């Protein structure tokens, strides 16, 4: 089986838990996911099956959209409500206070990665060090918050919509906003509604996949991560050169293309430069 399934990840599962179960569902060892979600988070988790795993590297920089609930008044060691409360403060906020502060967190900003993360320092995961009660210095990293919108506020919790770059920690964003407002804050809920081009409307509940008699029916095509690129159908001779890993002449404008066989099979993501097409990544079966 080859393709991409957009899983609506349930709460309490790690992204690795999901792929481990789906290895059995799709009877393959070749499986990967496009962007880790915390166990408490739900929503869009693209899972790449079989030859589709070749596309994971192109998905790593995809933008993400989240809906997050920020609970004001406390700070925890994990930056979310699953952690131990370290400090509490009274909450005296108006909705306008939040609206006034949000512009400071839009655009390119610097963010310090949390200790409870899978990032490695000197070969050790930060989360493993954190569980041992250790804390190490982390360097701020540039991230981009393309959109940051307040959806609602009830006096204690604010619901935010965030469109952001790879590497953004929404937990940290919540804590930083609470700190800036002077009343502290942590993440109370998180749902990813879009990853790259894949939306929550395209997602399939994990239990549906686990119960399905024909789970392959939920697989999307190998070419779907690249649907924004123009498509070109190769001649039989061009296809032969493609399958042999050779470049060939093609009178197209410079850029990247989806290349297909005469029969419609997705062959490769290709680059055209100076009238010559060559493979970026192939997706055909070599067996």
NORUR-V849195 format. One record per residue. N is the residue number from 1. PHI is phi in radians with two decimals (NA if undefined). Layout:
n=N phi=PHI
n=N phi=PHI
This chain:
n=1 phi=NA
n=2 phi=-2.40
n=3 phi=2.70
n=4 phi=-2.21
n=5 phi=-2.07
n=6 phi=-1.69
n=7 phi=-1.56
n=8 phi=-1.55
n=9 phi=-1.17
n=10 phi=-1.40
n=11 phi=-1.18
n=12 phi=1.64
n=13 phi=-1.77
n=14 phi=-1.44
n=15 phi=-1.10
n=16 phi=-1.20
n=17 phi=-1.01
n=18 phi=-1.10
n=19 phi=-1.15
n=20 phi=-1.10
n=21 phi=-1.19
n=22 phi=-1.29
n=23 phi=-1.02
n=24 phi=-1.28
n=25 phi=-1.07
n=26 phi=-1.72
n=27 phi=0.92
n=28 phi=-2.62
n=29 phi=-1.59
n=30 phi=-1.52
n=31 phi=-2.72
n=32 phi=-2.71
n=33 phi=-2.16
n=34 phi=-1.88
n=35 phi=1.89
n=36 phi=-1.16
n=37 phi=-1.99
n=38 phi=-1.04
n=39 phi=-0.96
n=40 phi=-1.32
n=41 phi=-1.47
n=42 phi=-2.20
n=43 phi=1.95
n=44 phi=-1.11
n=45 phi=-2.30
n=46 phi=-1.19
n=47 phi=-2.05
n=48 phi=-1.79
n=49 phi=-2.02
n=50 phi=1.11
n=51 phi=-1.11
n=52 phi=-1.12
n=53 phi=-1.07
n=54 phi=-1.15
n=55 phi=-1.59
n=56 phi=-1.01
n=57 phi=-1.07
n=58 phi=-1.43
n=59 phi=-1.64
n=60 phi=-1.08
n=61 phi=-1.75
n=62 phi=-1.15
n=63 phi=-1.24
n=64 phi=-2.21
n=65 phi=-2.15
n=66 phi=-2.25
n=67 phi=-2.02
n=68 phi=-2.13
n=69 phi=-1.82
n=70 phi=-1.78
n=71 phi=-1.72
n=72 phi=-1.50
n=73 phi=1.82
n=74 phi=-2.63
n=75 phi=-2.20
n=76 phi=-2.13
n=77 phi=-1.27
n=78 phi=-1.81
n=79 phi=1.21
n=80 phi=-2.45
n=81 phi=-1.31
n=82 phi=-1.40
n=83 phi=-1.60
n=84 phi=-1.46
n=85 phi=-1.21
n=86 phi=-1.75
n=87 phi=-2.79
n=88 phi=-2.28
n=89 phi=-2.47
n=90 phi=-1.19
n=91 phi=-1.91
n=92 phi=-2.28
n=93 phi=-2.14
n=94 phi=-1.88
n=95 phi=-0.98
n=96 phi=-1.12
n=97 phi=-1.02
n=98 phi=-1.22
n=99 phi=-1.04
n=100 phi=-1.21
n=101 phi=-1.56
n=102 phi=-1.03
n=103 phi=-0.99
n=104 phi=-1.19
n=105 phi=-1.87
n=106 phi=-1.67
n=107 phi=1.52
n=108 phi=-1.44
n=109 phi=-2.30
n=110 phi=-1.76
n=111 phi=-2.33
n=112 phi=-1.52
n=113 phi=-1.04
n=114 phi=-1.31
n=115 phi=-1.13
n=116 phi=-1.47
n=117 phi=-2.61
n=118 phi=-1.53
n=119 phi=-1.10
n=120 phi=-1.91
n=121 phi=-2.20
n=122 phi=0.92
n=123 phi=1.44
n=124 phi=-2.00
n=125 phi=-1.18
n=126 phi=-1.05
n=127 phi=-1.13
n=128 phi=-1.17
n=129 phi=-1.17
n=130 phi=-1.08
n=131 phi=-1.17
n=132 phi=-1.57
n=133 phi=1.42
n=134 phi=-1.76
n=135 phi=-2.31
n=136 phi=-2.11
n=137 phi=-1.21
n=138 phi=-2.10
n=139 phi=-1.46
n=140 phi=-1.06
n=141 phi=-2.18
n=142 phi=-1.32
n=143 phi=-2.31
n=144 phi=-2.22
n=145 phi=-1.75
n=146 phi=-1.28
n=147 phi=-2.47
n=148 phi=-2.53
n=149 phi=-2.25
n=150 phi=-1.48
n=151 phi=-1.53
n=152 phi=-2.90
n=153 phi=-2.61
n=154 phi=-1.91
n=155 phi=1.77
n=156 phi=-2.22
n=157 phi=-2.20
n=158 phi=-2.05
n=159 phi=-1.76
n=160 phi=-2.06
n=161 phi=-1.92
n=162 phi=-2.23
n=163 phi=-1.94
n=164 phi=-2.50
n=165 phi=-1.46
n=166 phi=-0.97
n=167 phi=1.51
n=168 phi=-1.44
n=169 phi=-1.78
n=170 phi=-1.18
n=171 phi=-1.01
n=172 phi=-1.18
n=173 phi=-1.04
n=174 phi=-1.06
n=175 phi=-1.09
n=176 phi=-1.15
n=177 phi=-1.14
n=178 phi=-1.07
n=179 phi=-1.14
n=180 phi=-1.12
n=181 phi=-1.39
n=182 phi=1.48
n=183 phi=-2.10
n=184 phi=1.18
n=185 phi=-3.07
n=186 phi=-2.59
n=187 phi=-1.44
n=188 phi=-1.78
n=189 phi=-2.84
n=190 phi=-2.60
n=191 phi=-2.36
n=192 phi=-1.53
n=193 phi=-1.78
n=194 phi=-2.78
n=195 phi=-2.38
n=196 phi=1.06
n=197 phi=-1.58
n=198 phi=-1.59
n=199 phi=-1.97
n=200 phi=-1.13
n=201 phi=-1.17
n=202 phi=-1.57
n=203 phi=-1.40
n=204 phi=-2.13
n=205 phi=-0.98
n=206 phi=-0.98
n=207 phi=-1.08
n=208 phi=-1.06
n=209 phi=-1.18
n=210 phi=-1.16
n=211 phi=-1.62
n=212 phi=-1.22
n=213 phi=-1.30
n=214 phi=-2.27
n=215 phi=-1.08
n=216 phi=-1.08
n=217 phi=-1.15
n=218 phi=-1.63
n=219 phi=-1.37
n=220 phi=-1.59
n=221 phi=-1.13
n=222 phi=-1.09
n=223 phi=-1.54
n=224 phi=-1.09
n=225 phi=-1.17
n=226 phi=-2.02
n=227 phi=-1.19
n=228 phi=-1.45
n=229 phi=-1.54
n=230 phi=-1.16
n=231 phi=-1.81
n=232 phi=-2.45
n=233 phi=-1.73
n=234 phi=-1.50
n=235 phi=-1.30
n=236 phi=-1.06
n=237 phi=-1.20
n=238 phi=-1.13
n=239 phi=-1.06
n=240 phi=-1.06
n=241 phi=-1.15
n=242 phi=-1.06
n=243 phi=-1.16
n=244 phi=-1.59
n=245 phi=1.40
n=246 phi=-1.69
n=247 phi=-1.46
n=248 phi=-2.77
n=249 phi=-1.35
n=250 phi=-2.69
n=251 phi=-1.35
n=252 phi=-2.18
n=253 phi=-1.14
n=254 phi=-1.00
n=255 phi=2.62
n=256 phi=-1.83
n=257 phi=-2.41
n=258 phi=-1.60
n=259 phi=-1.89
n=260 phi=-2.15
n=261 phi=-1.36
n=262 phi=-0.99
n=263 phi=-1.45
n=264 phi=1.74
n=265 phi=-1.17
n=266 phi=-1.29
n=267 phi=-1.71
n=268 phi=-2.91
n=269 phi=-1.57
n=270 phi=-2.20
n=271 phi=-2.07
n=272 phi=-1.90
n=273 phi=-2.40
n=274 phi=0.90
n=275 phi=1.33
n=276 phi=-2.18
n=277 phi=-1.78
n=278 phi=-2.45
n=279 phi=-1.33
n=280 phi=-1.60
n=281 phi=-2.69
n=282 phi=-1.61
n=283 phi=-2.30
n=284 phi=-1.50
n=285 phi=-1.37
n=286 phi=-1.57
n=287 phi=-1.41
